[in-house]
Structures are given as C-alpha cells and as structure tokens.
C-alpha cells in the first residue's frame, strides 16, 4: 500500500510504529471464544496486514483463550524486527465464554508467561493491564497492586513497556507514579468521546492513545451524518470513522480488527482518506446515532 505511511507514525515505548495497526481479537471464534471458523483465512489476514505495512498488532492471550496468540505465532514467527506486538492481561475466560477478572499478582504473572509461551517470545514488547472494575467502561479504584506486580515483571526483564486498558485519568496518574506508561487503550470513536480530554493530556506527554472498538465494536456505528459524508467521499462509513480518528490527534494509534482480507484492505485504505475541515466539523458535531 504505497500511501500507507501517509497517516504518519508515533512512538510506542521506544519503537516507532505506523499509526494504522491491526487488532487480532476477531481472529478467534464467535464471541472471541474458541477457534476461528476458517483457520487458513486467519493466517492470511495476518500475513496480508504485514505485507501492507502494518507493524503494530494488538492481541491478548484471553482472546480465545490462547487462540489469537497461537495464530499470530503460526502466521508470523519468527517475527520481523520492525513488528511490535502489544498484549494485555487482567482477565480470564470462563467455560461459558464469560469474561472474569484475573487481577492478583499470581494471575498476572501467569498471564505474562502464557503470552510469552503462546507468542513464542522471550520478552513482551508492551503489556497493557486490562482494568476490570466495570468490564464495559472505566471506573475509579486503585490499581496499585496490579500495576506494581507488572512493574516487577518488567524489572525482571519479561516486559519492556507497560500500558493500561479501560483506565480513568486518575488511574493513569497512579500508574505513572509506579512505572512509565507508554499507551492507554480505551473505548473511543465517533459515538463515544468521553476521553477527549484524556487523549489531549496523553498526547502532551508523548503517550499513545489506542481506541478499541474504533468502529463501535459489538454495536457498529450507525449514523446518517456519517453515511452522508461517506457517500460524498466515495468511501465506506467505517473508512470515514477511522479517518476521523487519525485526524483527531497525532498520538492516536488505530487497531481495527477483522477476519477478512477484503475488510482488512478497506480498513487500511482509510489512511488515504483526507477529510476536509468542513467534514471534520460536521462529524465533530455529530451526536451518537444522528
């Protein structure tokens, strides 16, 4: 993709990554549980992402569980020097596919070792602590015991850099008093902008902001404003939503996920979409589902 770097780069830890990355969650089965419907297609998506220039892949060993990490290893190991794989810890999956907190120091250490083994790595580049106070949204509460446990594993050389997921600004500040934070991964998209101030604050500190569910997640974005803008630009609504995020702040790194190479190429093509000031203003003024 010749224009892939048009979206620019940002620093993640001490590595430079393209701002358009890839999220591996959808490589697992339905509900992020069990194996994919089409194993060969999952491998093909990862290889196509790399060929297109993606050098930031987001995953977790609780996707599947263990499924996406093993697919990443099968598709891409031995890993190229420029590839940054970011993972997260802090949850387990029940046999009924439920998401359960796994936040004790012993559970976090186990999760780090699971990620190392399943990815085939000696050290994890970035590990995000997935805060589980409220599974669906950030909620206040000290994360000192959990983040300190990860900082200890970092000191032992198992992790290079630490980040947070599903975090409040207060929790980011608490974590930074314990160890450097290189990224924050929260829900943020055209319809969910509660983190506007946090995006700005992190940018001023050189910290990456990585929106999960950039396209709305389990309830995809639906908006007449978005659809109209996309029609005028000869693009898909999802491409416009991704382009809006890239335009929103230079520290935003995107990790849209898909299990389809066709959809992958559509997502990656969003880097070539330049939104005019008028379109950005129109989208900025959009209320959810308007």
C-alpha positions as CSV (number, residue, x, y, z in Angstrom):
1,X,0.0,0.0,0.0
2,X,2.0,2.9,-1.3
3,X,0.4,5.6,0.8
4,X,0.3,3.5,4.0
5,X,2.7,5.9,5.8
6,X,0.6,8.9,4.8
7,X,-1.1,8.6,8.2
8,X,2.3,9.0,9.9
9,X,4.0,7.3,12.8
10,X,4.1,7.6,16.5
11,X,6.3,6.3,19.3
12,X,5.1,3.2,21.2
13,X,7.6,2.7,24.1
14,X,10.9,3.1,22.3
15,X,9.6,1.8,18.9
16,X,8.2,3.8,16.0
17,X,5.0,2.3,14.6
18,X,2.7,3.2,11.8
19,X,-0.5,4.8,13.1
20,X,-2.7,2.2,11.3
21,X,-2.2,-1.1,13.0
22,X,-4.3,-4.3,13.4
23,X,-6.3,-5.8,16.3
24,X,-6.3,-9.6,16.4
25,X,-9.4,-10.1,18.6
26,X,-11.7,-11.1,15.7
27,X,-9.3,-14.0,14.7
28,X,-10.9,-16.1,17.4
29,X,-14.3,-17.7,17.1
30,X,-17.7,-16.1,17.7
31,X,-17.7,-14.0,20.9
32,X,-13.9,-14.1,20.9
33,X,-14.1,-17.7,22.1
34,X,-12.8,-20.9,20.6
35,X,-11.0,-21.4,17.2
36,X,-11.8,-19.4,14.1
37,X,-14.3,-20.6,11.5
38,X,-11.6,-20.6,8.9
39,X,-8.0,-21.1,10.2
40,X,-6.4,-20.6,6.8
41,X,-8.2,-17.3,6.4
42,X,-7.0,-16.1,9.8
43,X,-3.4,-16.8,8.8
44,X,-4.0,-15.0,5.5
45,X,-5.3,-11.8,7.2
46,X,-2.2,-11.5,9.4
47,X,0.1,-12.0,6.5
48,X,-1.8,-9.6,4.4
49,X,-1.6,-7.0,7.2
50,X,2.2,-7.4,7.4
51,X,2.6,-7.2,3.6
52,X,0.6,-3.9,3.6
53,X,3.0,-2.4,6.1
54,X,1.3,-3.0,9.5
55,X,3.9,-3.1,12.2
56,X,1.7,-2.9,15.3
57,X,-0.5,-5.8,16.2
58,X,-2.7,-5.9,19.3
59,X,-3.7,-9.2,20.9
60,X,-4.3,-10.9,24.2
61,X,-3.9,-14.5,25.5
62,X,-7.5,-14.2,26.8
63,X,-8.8,-13.9,23.2
64,X,-9.9,-17.5,22.5
65,X,-8.4,-18.1,25.1
66,X,-4.9,-18.7,23.6
67,X,-6.3,-18.8,20.1
68,X,-5.2,-15.5,18.6
69,X,-1.6,-15.6,20.0
70,X,-1.1,-19.1,18.6
71,X,-2.4,-18.0,15.2
72,X,-0.1,-14.9,15.3
73,X,2.8,-17.2,16.0
74,X,1.9,-19.6,13.3
75,X,1.5,-16.9,10.7
76,X,4.4,-14.6,11.5
77,X,7.1,-16.3,13.7
78,X,10.0,-15.7,13.5
79,X,8.9,-12.1,13.8
80,X,10.4,-9.3,11.7
81,X,12.5,-6.7,13.7
82,X,10.0,-3.9,13.0
83,X,6.9,-5.7,14.3
84,X,5.6,-4.6,17.7
85,X,3.1,-7.0,19.3
86,X,1.1,-5.5,22.2
87,X,-0.8,-7.7,24.5
88,X,-3.0,-7.3,27.6
89,X,-3.5,-9.2,30.9
90,X,-6.1,-9.0,33.7
91,X,-8.9,-11.3,32.6
92,X,-9.7,-15.0,32.1
93,X,-12.4,-16.7,30.1
94,X,-15.0,-18.9,31.7
95,X,-16.0,-22.2,30.0
96,X,-19.3,-20.4,29.2
97,X,-17.2,-17.7,27.3
98,X,-17.7,-15.2,30.2
99,X,-15.0,-12.6,31.0
100,X,-13.7,-12.9,34.5
101,X,-11.3,-10.6,36.4
102,X,-7.8,-12.2,36.9
103,X,-6.0,-9.4,38.7
104,X,-4.0,-11.0,41.5
105,X,-0.2,-10.8,41.2
106,X,0.0,-14.5,40.7
107,X,-2.7,-14.4,37.9
108,X,-1.0,-11.5,36.2
109,X,2.4,-13.3,36.3
110,X,0.7,-16.5,34.9
111,X,-0.8,-14.4,32.1
112,X,2.5,-12.9,31.2
113,X,4.1,-16.3,30.9
114,X,1.1,-17.6,28.9
115,X,1.6,-14.7,26.4
116,X,5.3,-15.4,26.2
117,X,4.8,-19.1,25.5
118,X,1.9,-18.8,23.0
119,X,3.5,-15.9,21.1
120,X,6.9,-17.6,21.1
121,X,8.7,-14.6,22.7
122,X,11.4,-14.2,25.4
123,X,10.2,-10.7,26.3
124,X,6.8,-8.9,25.6
125,X,7.2,-5.5,24.0
126,X,4.2,-3.9,25.6
127,X,1.8,-5.3,28.2
128,X,-1.5,-3.5,29.0
129,X,-3.2,-4.0,32.3
130,X,-6.9,-4.5,31.5
131,X,-8.7,-2.9,34.4
132,X,-11.9,-4.9,35.2
133,X,-13.7,-2.7,37.8
134,X,-16.5,-2.3,35.3
135,X,-16.0,-4.6,32.3
136,X,-17.7,-2.2,29.9
137,X,-16.3,1.2,30.9
138,X,-13.6,2.8,33.0
139,X,-14.4,3.0,36.7
140,X,-12.4,4.5,39.6
141,X,-10.5,2.4,42.0
142,X,-6.8,1.9,42.9
143,X,-4.8,-0.3,40.5
144,X,-1.6,-0.1,42.6
145,X,-1.3,-3.8,43.5
146,X,-1.9,-4.9,39.9
147,X,0.4,-2.3,38.2
148,X,3.1,-2.9,40.8
149,X,3.0,-6.6,40.0
150,X,3.5,-5.9,36.3
151,X,6.3,-3.4,37.1
152,X,8.1,-6.2,39.0
153,X,7.9,-8.4,35.9
154,X,9.2,-5.5,33.9
155,X,12.2,-5.2,36.2
156,X,12.8,-8.9,35.8
157,X,13.1,-8.4,32.0
158,X,9.9,-10.2,30.9
159,X,8.2,-7.0,29.7
160,X,9.8,-3.9,28.0
161,X,6.9,-1.4,28.4
162,X,3.6,-1.1,30.3
163,X,0.3,0.3,29.4
164,X,-3.3,0.5,30.6
165,X,-6.7,-0.5,29.2
166,X,-10.1,0.6,30.3
167,X,-8.5,3.3,32.5
168,X,-9.5,6.6,34.0
169,X,-7.3,9.6,34.1
170,X,-6.8,9.1,37.8
171,X,-5.6,5.5,37.3
172,X,-3.2,6.7,34.6
173,X,-1.7,9.1,37.0
174,X,-1.5,6.5,39.7
175,X,0.2,4.0,37.4
176,X,2.7,6.6,36.2
177,X,3.9,7.1,39.8
178,X,4.8,3.4,39.7
179,X,6.3,2.9,36.3
180,X,6.2,4.7,32.9
181,X,3.0,4.2,30.9
182,X,3.5,4.1,27.1
183,X,-0.1,3.7,25.9
184,X,-3.7,3.8,27.1
185,X,-6.3,1.7,25.3
186,X,-9.9,2.8,25.9
187,X,-13.1,2.8,24.0
188,X,-13.2,5.9,21.8
189,X,-15.0,6.5,18.5
190,X,-17.3,9.0,16.8
191,X,-20.1,8.0,19.2
192,X,-18.0,7.6,22.4
193,X,-15.9,10.6,23.1
194,X,-15.7,10.7,26.9
195,X,-11.9,10.6,26.7
196,X,-11.5,13.8,24.7
197,X,-9.5,15.5,27.4
198,X,-7.5,12.3,28.2
199,X,-6.4,12.0,24.5
200,X,-5.1,15.6,24.6
201,X,-3.3,15.1,28.0
202,X,-1.6,11.9,26.9
203,X,-0.6,13.5,23.7
204,X,1.2,16.3,25.6
205,X,3.1,13.6,27.5
206,X,4.1,11.6,24.4
207,X,1.8,8.7,25.4
208,X,-0.1,6.8,22.7
209,X,-3.9,6.5,22.9
210,X,-5.2,3.4,21.3
211,X,-9.0,3.4,20.8
212,X,-10.6,0.0,21.0
213,X,-13.9,-0.5,19.2
214,X,-12.9,2.3,16.8
215,X,-15.9,1.3,14.7
216,X,-18.3,0.7,17.6
217,X,-17.4,-2.9,18.4
218,X,-20.4,-5.2,19.1
219,X,-22.8,-2.4,18.2
220,X,-21.3,-0.9,14.9
221,X,-21.6,2.8,14.4
222,X,-24.8,3.8,12.6
223,X,-25.3,7.5,11.7
224,X,-26.9,9.4,8.8
225,X,-24.3,12.1,9.2
226,X,-21.5,9.5,8.8
227,X,-23.3,7.7,5.9
228,X,-23.8,11.0,4.1
229,X,-20.2,12.1,4.5
230,X,-19.0,8.7,3.3
231,X,-21.2,8.8,0.2
232,X,-19.8,12.2,-0.7
233,X,-16.2,11.0,-0.3
234,X,-16.9,7.7,-2.2
235,X,-15.8,5.8,0.9
236,X,-17.4,3.5,3.4
237,X,-18.7,4.9,6.7
238,X,-16.2,2.8,8.5
239,X,-13.3,4.3,6.5
240,X,-14.5,7.8,7.3
241,X,-14.8,6.8,11.0
242,X,-11.2,5.6,11.0
243,X,-10.0,8.7,9.1
244,X,-11.7,10.9,11.7
245,X,-9.8,9.2,14.4
246,X,-6.5,9.6,12.6
247,X,-7.3,13.3,12.1
248,X,-8.4,13.7,15.8
249,X,-4.9,13.6,17.4
250,X,-1.4,12.6,16.3
251,X,-1.0,10.2,19.3
252,X,-4.0,8.1,18.3
253,X,-2.9,4.6,17.0
254,X,-5.6,2.5,15.3
255,X,-6.1,-1.2,15.7
256,X,-9.2,-2.1,13.7
257,X,-9.8,-5.8,13.7
258,X,-11.3,-8.1,11.1
259,X,-11.1,-11.8,10.0
260,X,-11.5,-10.9,6.3
261,X,-8.7,-9.8,4.0
262,X,-11.2,-7.7,1.9
263,X,-12.3,-5.9,5.0
264,X,-8.7,-5.5,6.1
265,X,-7.8,-3.7,2.9
266,X,-10.8,-1.5,3.3
267,X,-9.7,-0.5,6.8
268,X,-6.1,0.1,5.8
269,X,-7.2,2.3,2.9
270,X,-8.6,4.7,5.4
271,X,-5.1,6.1,5.7
272,X,-5.5,7.6,2.2
273,X,-8.7,9.4,3.1
274,X,-8.1,13.1,3.8
275,X,-11.0,14.7,5.5
276,X,-11.6,18.4,4.8
277,X,-12.1,20.8,7.7
278,X,-15.8,21.0,6.8
279,X,-16.3,17.3,7.0
280,X,-14.4,17.1,10.3
281,X,-16.5,19.8,11.8
282,X,-19.7,18.0,10.6
283,X,-18.5,14.8,12.2
284,X,-17.4,16.6,15.4
285,X,-20.9,18.0,15.7
286,X,-22.5,14.5,15.3
287,X,-24.4,13.3,18.3
288,X,-24.5,9.5,18.7
289,X,-26.7,7.9,16.0
290,X,-27.7,11.2,14.4
